[in-house]
Amino acid sequence: MNDKPPSIQEWRDPYDAAIEFRKIERWTWMWDSDVFGVQNPASGEIGYCCVMGRAREHFALAVYLGTDGLEGYLKIQSGEIPPSPTDALHLQKCLMASFEDRGFLRKPDFQVIKTLGLKFRGRNSWPLFRSHRPGYHPWYLTSEEAKYLTLALHQAIDVSLRFKNDPEMLTPPMENQYLVRVPNEEKDGLRWRDEWLEPLPLEKVEIIREPIDANRLEEIKRVISRRQGVWEIDFFYSPEGVREKEERPYYPYVILWVEHYSGHVLNFHLAKPTEWVYEFPEQFLKFIENIKSLPQEILVKKEETFKLLEPIASRLGIKLRRVRRLIALEEAQTGMFEFFIR
């Protein structure tokens, strides 16, 4: 995606659309479960929209991007993932136009508002536009995102007004279908129509493992004979973001090793979300080489962790087992989060 920021005119369009959207409080008759799609004419991707605000807590239009964005939204809605701020942050792949108190805005937001000559007063009245990506801090829109979010706001206005008169219009004729606003490019601009469409199949991300250094593993087996204890190993997003130069802040992965019976933290490592797959096995091998000891058993929760450790564990004769919960590790994770909060 092109990271070029919006021009002032490109900023005016989403602000105008948001102001129009805000005038009629659509959340008074729509729930955030009333989902519909808007196809991006530039990419063909479908964003799944929901109007937030019926609970009078958070007023917004959220546009969940593609099938993976929709999946994250559905996991929170169904209760499969507890809707904590941390979980929501790392599940959401969406663009959001929200209406906030003045204190939620930042200097770049005020600069755009001042340049456009706009004025806002009161609670939940200030438009705020953000891009949400898993593993990254909510950030300012790019030019492409601003254009698409503007279109989504206009189509949300159209759908919500029709929904007010026909509450059954979003009820699908077949299971797993969503009403989608589909654009046609014509001489005088875009023309939109309704279509009932199923989301594209969710693409499963495959873990690509680095080749195993068989000689290194044989050397570890030769040198390290000591085997004791049960380890719990997992990875999760750090609660603290990191920003490098002018790039978008990201949340590194914490790779954590905890002793199962004592709860003692054995080791941890921070890795970029794009690099953790390669660093995970290497950090594991470095750790056992440093302490000159192997566990008798390793407990993991995630499939990704199992796949990365299985070739190493089988060569070293370590029992590897997936479990539903890692009690000791979860307690250590909670303590780590509380430390950051303090």
N, C-alpha and C positions, 0 to 999 in steps of 0.2 A: 504494500500500500504506500502511496505517495504521502510523505509526512508534511507536505507544505501546509502552513497554516492558512486559514481563510482570509481573503481580502475583506476590507470593510463592507463592500457590497454583499459578499458572500455571508458576512455576519448579519447584515440587516435582514436578510431573508428568514433565517431561523427565528430571530427575535420577533419579527412581524407575525410569523406563523404561531409562535408560542403565545404571544399576546392575544391573538384571536382564539387560540385553544383555551386560554385561561378565562376569557370573558364568560363563557358558558361553562359552569362547573359540571363537567361531564361525569365526574366521580359521584355525583349525587344519584345517578341512575345506572352506572356501570361498575362491575366488580373487576378486580384484577384477574379473575378467572375467565373473563370474556375476551378471549384471544382471537386475533385476526392477523392476516399477513399483508405485507406490502412488499412487492418485488422491486428490487433496485434496478432501474433501467440501465445503469452503467455496468453492472456485474452480473445481473440475473439472479443474484442471491435473494432469498426471501427473508425479511425480518419479521419476527412475530411480535405483535404489539399488544400491550395491555395498559389500560388506564388505571393508575393508582391514586387512592385518596378516599375511598369509601369509608375506611376506618378513621378518617380525619387525622392521620398521622404523617403520611408522606404523600405529597401531591406531585404526580409526574406522569409522563408518557415514557414507557420503557420499550425499546425495540431490540428484541433478542435476535442475534445475528446467526442465521443458518440453523441447521438441525442441532449442532452442538450447543448453540446458545439456547435453543428451545429446551433441550434436554436438561441443562442446568436449571432453568426456570421451573420445569416440571418436578425436578428432584426436591426443590425447596417447597413448592406448592403441596406436594404429596406428603411431606414430612419425612421423606427418606433421608434427607440431610437436614439436621436441625438448623433453623434459620438464624444462626448467630451471625453477628457482623462479620466475623472472620470467614466463616464458611460461605456466606453470600458473596463476599468480596472476591473469593477465588473461584467461584462457580460462574459468576456473571460474565457473559460475553455479549455486551449490549451497548447501545447508545441510549442516553437518557436526557430528556428535557424535564427538569424538575423546577418546582417553585418553592423558594427557600426564604428564610429570614436573611437579612442583610449580612449578618455575621458569617454566613457560610461562603460568601463570595471571596475571591482573592484579587490581588492587584490587577492581573491581566483582564479579569472579568469587568472590573470597574472602568478600566481604560477603554474597553470596547463600548460599554454603555455610555460613557461620557462622549466619546467620538461620535456615536450615533445620535446624540442629543436626546437620549431616553431618560425618563424619570420613573421611579417605582417607590411606593411607600407601603408600609404595613407588613404584617407577618405573612409568610408563604406567598409573597408577591414578586420576588425577584427571580427572573428566569436564570437557570444555571444549566449549562450544557456540558456533559462529560462522556468520555469514552471509557467503558469498563472492559478490561481484558483479564482473563485468569492469570494470576501471577504478577500482575502489574498494578500500580497505584492508579486510581481513577484520574484521567488526564484530559487536557484540552483537546477539542476536536481538530482534526485535519480538515483541509478544504473539501476533500471527497466526503468525509463524514458529515460535515455541515450541510452539504447539498442534499445528501440522502435523508438526513434527519428532517430537513425542511419538507421534503416530499412526504415523509411519513407523518409529520404533524398535520399536513393538509388532508391526507387520506384518512387520518384518525378523526378529523373534524367531520368529514363526510360520513364515515361509518357510524360514528357515535350518534349523530343526529338521526340517521335512519334507524339505528338500534332503539332509540328512544320511542319511536313510533311502532317498531316491530321487534319486541324482545326475543322473538324466535329466530331472527335472521342469522344468528351465528350458530344455531343448532345444526350440526353437520348431517347431510343425507346418509353418509356412511361413516363407520368408525375410523378414527385417525385422519379425518379430513378437516381442513381449516379453510374458511373463506379468505381468499387472497385477492388483493387489488393488483391487477396485472396491467402494465402500461403498454400502449401502442404508440409508436412514433409516427406522427402525421405531419403534414406540411405546416400546420399552424400550432404545433406543439404536441404534448402528450395527451392521449385519451386513455381513460382508465375503465376497466371492466371487472366484474366479479367472476372468480372461478373457485371451484372447490378442489383443493389439491392436497395430496399427502406429502408430508415432509420427506425429503430425500433420506435414504438409509444413512444411519450414523456411521461415519468412517472411524474404524478402530485404529488407534495409533499403536503401531508395532514397536516393541522394544528392540532396537538394533544393538546387539552386544559386540564389543570388541573381541577379537580372537584371543583365546586363552593362551598364556605363556606356559606351556606344559613344563618346560625346564624349570621355571620359577616355582611352580607348584611341587615338582619333585624335590627341589632343594628345600622347600619349607617342610615337606614330610620327612626328609632326612635329618634336618637340624632340630625340628620341634617335635618332641615326643610327648610333652606334657599336655594333657587334655582334662579340663575340668569346667564345671559350671554350665549353665544354660543362659544364652544371650537372647535378648529381644532387640530387633533391629527394625527401624522404620524411617521414613522421611516425611517431612511436612513443610509447609511454608512458614518462614520466620514471621513473627508479628511486627518486626521492624523492617521498613523499606530501605533500599539502598539506591542512591542516585550517582551515576558516573557522568561527569561533565554536564552537558545540557540534555542528556538523554532522558527518556521517560523513566521515572523511578520503578524499580522492580523489587519483588520480595524473593530473596534467595531461599533455596531449600535447606533445611536443617536435616542432616543425616545423623541419626542418634543411635548409640549402642548402650543398652542398659542391662545390668545383671538381673536375671529373672527373680531370684529368691531374695536378694538383699535390696534391690531397687537402686543400687549404686550406678551412677552414670560412668560408663567405661570410657566413652569417647564421643566426640561430635565433630561435624565438619559442615561448613557452609559452601554451597555451590550455586552457581547461576542455574535458573530453570532450564536453559538450553544446554548445559554442560554436565548436569548431575548424573546422567546415565553413564557417562564415561568415567566420571570421578568416583562413583559409588564402589565398583569392584576394586579400583586401585587403592582407595582409602582403606578398604577392608583388609587388603593384603599388607599394606604398610603397617597397619595397626597390629596385626598378629605377628609380623616380623619384629616389631619394636618390643612387644611384651613377651615374645617367645613362648606363646601359649595358644592353644586352640580350644574352643568350646566343645563340649560333648554334643550339644544340640543348639540349634538356632530356631527361634520362633519369629515368624513374620505374619503380617496381616494382609498386605497388598499383593496382588498377583505380580505387579512389576518387580517388587523386591524379590519374590520367589524366583522369577525368571533370571534375574541378574546374578543371584547367589547360587542357584542350583548347579551350574557347571563347576564352580569352585568347590562347593560343599561336597559334591559327589566325588571329586578327585581327591579331596583331603579326608574323606571318610567322616564327615560331619553330618549328623542327622538334621535335616531341614524340614520344618513343619509349618503349615499355614494354620492360623487360629483366628477366631472371630475377634478377640480382644487381646491387647498387650497391656495388662494391668499396670505393671511396673513402669513401662515406658510412658503410658498415658499420664501417670502421676508426675513423672519427671517433666513431661511436656507442659502440664499445668503449672508446675513450679517455675518453669522457664518463662511462660507467658506472664505470670504474676510478677516476676522480676522485671520484665520489660515495662509493664504497666506502672510499677512503682517508680 
